[in-house]
């Protein structure tokens, strides 16, 4: 059985640190509809528990100052996580662009070489045609 081909992407993913993996995982999680839905549900539950269930003993009564503090901290963390992930994506895009450029340049060199071979073959074919027509014109 042949060994699976490793690509730049698989090598790159295996070289990630735990922090980079965590940033990618959190970015993918926070940028999803399940996260948005769960977060809205959490906020509704927080407000319901503090407004109705624990109305007289609420740990965070209206206007939910503690919830606002948590939301501010979450926004700060999300911003940092998204910047880390964006910086990594920029680095990946830069490496991929360089790889594409190198591939294009190698393909260009091969195409130029094939074009030269094709031109040589056309010259040979023309010479053969002229020799064939010259031999057909002899009596």
Phi, psi and omega in degrees: 000140183278152179285139180297142182287130177266136179253171177300320183296316180293322177296320180295315181298325180285343181267000183290145175281168178298322179296318179293321177296318179297317180298317178296317181297314180294319178299315180295324179289314182289340180263031183237156178294322176302322178296314180300313179298316178296322180293319177297317178299317178301316181293322177295316178297317179302311181295318181295315180296316183281339181265324187244307186293319181243042188306318182272338182238029184299135178280343178214079183290162177308133017266028172058058181296319180295319177298318178297322177296314179298320179295321178295317178295319179298318179298319178296316178294318179298318179300315180295316180297317180294324177293320177299312182294321180295320178298319178295319179296323176297319179295319179296315180298322179295316179294319179295321178296319178296318178298316177298318179298313179299319178296317179296320180292321178294319179295321178299316180298318179294320179296318178297320178296316179295325177295319177297317178298318179297318178297320178296320179295322178295320177298315179297317179298319179295320177296318178296320178296318180292321176296319180294317179291325177293321179287331177286333181276349178284143180282000000 
